Amino acid sequence: MSDGIGARVKRREDKRFITGKGKYTDDIRMDNQAYAAFVRSPHASARVTNIDASAALAMEGVVAVHTGPEMKEDGIGDIITGWAITSKDGSPMTCGVWNPMVTEFARYVGDAIAIVIADTQDLARIAAEAVEVTYEELPACVNPADALKDGAPQVHGNVPGNLIFDWEVGDEAAADEGLAKATHVTEIDLINNRLSPNAIEPRSAVAIFDDAEDHYTLYSTSQNPHVARLVLSAFYNVAPEHKLRVIAPDVGGGFGSKIYIYPEEIACLWASMKTKRSVKWTAQRTESFMTDAHARDHVTKARMGFDADGKITGFKIDTIANIGAYVSLFATATPTYLYGTLASGVYDIPGIYCNVKAVHTNTAPVDAYRGAGRPEATYMIERLIEMSARQLGMDPAELRRKNFIREFPYQTPVILQYDSGDFDACLDKAQALADVAGFPARKAEAAARGKLRGIGYSTFIEACGIAPSAAVGSLGSAVGLWESAEVRVNPVGTIEILTGCHSHGQGHETTFCQLAAEKFGVPIDNVKLVHGDTDAVQFGMGTYGSRSGPVGMSAVMKALEKVEAKVKKIAAHQLEASEDDIVIEGGEVSVAGTDKKMAWHEVGLAAYIAHNLPEGMEPGLKEGSFFDPVNFSFPSGCFICEVEVDPDTGETEIVQFVSADDFGVIINPMIVEGQVHGGVTQGIGQALTECVVYDESGQLVTGSYMDYTMPRADNVPSFKVEHSSTPSPTNPLGIKGCGEAGAIGSPPAVINAITDAIGTDNLQMPATPQAVWMALQSAQTSMAAE
Amino acid sequence: MTQVSITVNGKASSRDIPDTMLLSDFLREELRLTGTHIGCDTSQCGACVVHVNGKAVKSCTALAVSLDGAEVTTVEGLANGELHPMQAAFNEHHGLQCGFCTPGMIMSGIDMVNRYKAEGRTLDEAAIRHELEGNICRCTGYHNIVKAIGDAAAKM
């Protein structure tokens, strides 16, 4: 069983990456390669009145310049959104039209105006600079809090007041009643800071039009090549699906930002057809900052009520969610069904009401990024709980325990039904790992060194394993969120697993193969994962929402079970035994209690030779499965963060960070721990360093790594990660998913620790040294005044 | 165009190249050594780190014409029949996920170990974290990269 479920199998994909042999999109170069660069709007809001490409076209080696109106004329479709939200008054949402390239109005800095094709990348970029665009500048609406105000500039003519939808979930009367009878109400005003996902591999596309075959191939940095092909075919009219192959080769991180099908991929495919050249585009980092979907960006007011015993009585939330200039693929689901539905957190709350107003602004589109909605919900709930404990004079862990949900299934007041969990166990484990009892001594020791030491908790739950198709369909999703698998046993007994879940760092090429090793006892070296190519793999929905384990692997497991059943039938027939007596173990297929057996590969061969199969059985050994979950999965956990703040500089050092997660069944602990480390670090980045900033005119201030502060190695500690598992009852493997927990749970743990250290809750993310120092000064000033 | 001769991974290469060509483009486009990656435009991310005459250099910051006669080692040139201890340690400690920053991390890791050994300094966890300030990873949270470099340092 050494390579099966629960084994710390070393990654089989590593060798190509550590030797420089990975094959990423930008590494691909075709014989007739041309290169694309985009002319982009330098204005947040402007009318394009003229495009003069003559100087660019006069340059030797420039192949073509094409614009939005030409694209429209050629019938290329507008960019769609995948989730329709209904407002609380029953009206459908209203959103602006997103042309892949501007046809008249540019609506954010970076909006694509024209595509320039040239023989070299440098030349394409130089020629793009030479395209003369005449703009009539218009006033821009930048700040989401201002977007709904009277007189705010209108981002789209057809979206009055910039309001895309006004959505609600929960029971307002119950929440009001709970707050009215509360003996204490905690109020908070939060900004959930805008982020840029920043996969280190920039987005890239190589589009290849084959004139003779009338066929397109797109190499793309995609988390979900089949979804890309579907959308490019059905909505953008590039080519029908059978004439379009999408390949996502090695992809250098996604975190959500590579779910979407962006204007650049569409334009490259279209330009490849027009120029009869292979067209490659790779984003420069500044383009990534301008055009990769941003994340978070909520403005929230929330109130949580407590009775005299510390029980939560009611919870009411008002949020403005910034969607940006255009509504990206999952942009509307993120601040609604992935946010408001998590408002119960891990707590038994009788009345919850959440209202979300989504607005257009003249900024880049905002969409799902690691956690997507759930980090925003968790940050709000966990800051409120911690603040409430302080205001009530209670221990923050005890206040949490007083309100924990302990019986499952648990129906929340905000749609979701939690299936399992043990929140006390995670909290216990984290407290032990963090040596909470020793904190006062550590705080005193830090004080002696002139440092302010603080401790902060976050106990969280997420809805992952996205998602039951009919359920999301009833909530407005345009697609089902099942996953597919195929298992092929070759005539020599080796196994290929085909999945729609693309691997771009998650280690699927190892973990998915562990399932076959577990099931049949075959060496993992005899198993291979195939993914990322629409010609090779059956239709699948892709990788996001911590779904590869609970949904993707469940599909694989179902297919493996079908193979197992057929193997047993063949072996029973050949060994003249009953199917029920056949045992598959250690690479052998035997009859229990006898010495009759076949080697695993002999059964494979028998299936394909087909000389001696049971009556009526089809030859071959290949099975497929589509798995549609019956519910979300619900990973949960507890993080405890300890910080030291330098009161002279406001600088925060994270001196300890512990994590106790409930991911259900774990396939490979090494890989799961790696997911936690990475997710937590992204959350620490949000808490301490990261923020996308636009100035008042809509210019992007944070356009490079010199301005947008990514967490570095010395911003984070080594982590202590443990698990406390309750298996998920809703999928065959009991997996809950681990990809997003770190990013979802960590920001409040960090901020709760800092606010504990500095003695004031008046702090927003990112807690830069300046922000912390100013919060500390204002706290000391107000203390002195008292 | 200027002719330049650079020895890359032990093999001499002469090319006529534009004066504006960066070493990173020389490696990727002229020699098709695509293990050296480009993750930013501002020499911050470190995915392009290679060794020039034995020292770590961000290849997106160096003009290829300025390196006539130089000896360059890229991630492709490390394994000599078997993996370099730093490469092996990245696999052993799960020091990579998507793999995009990994070549730069490995080249920086080897460079820091060599420097600390030459100077007789101890490369402890704090030193590794400080030395990695020029390399950004979005996947691993650095935890296992730090472990891998520490382990490789003991074996190099």
Interface residues (C-beta under 8 A of the other chain):
Chain A: K10 R11 E13 D14 K15 R16 F17 I18 T19 G20 K21 G22 K23 Y24 D26 D27 R29 D122 N198 A199 I200 E201 P202 D250 V251 G252 G253 F255 T282 Q284 R285 T286 H504 G505 Q506 G507 M670 I671 E673 G674 V676 H677 G678 G679 V680 T681 Q682 S704 Y705 M706 M710 R712 A713 D714 V716 S718 F719 G742
Chain B: P18 T20 R28 E29 R32 L33 T34 G35 T36 H37 I38 G39 C40 D41 T42 Q44 C45 A47 T74 V75 E76 L78 A79 L83 Q87 F90 N91 E92 H94 L96 Q97 C98 G99 F100 C101 T102 P103 I106 E125 A126 I128 R129 H130 L132 E133 N135 I136 C137 R138 C139 T140 G141 Y142 H143 N144 I145 V146 K147
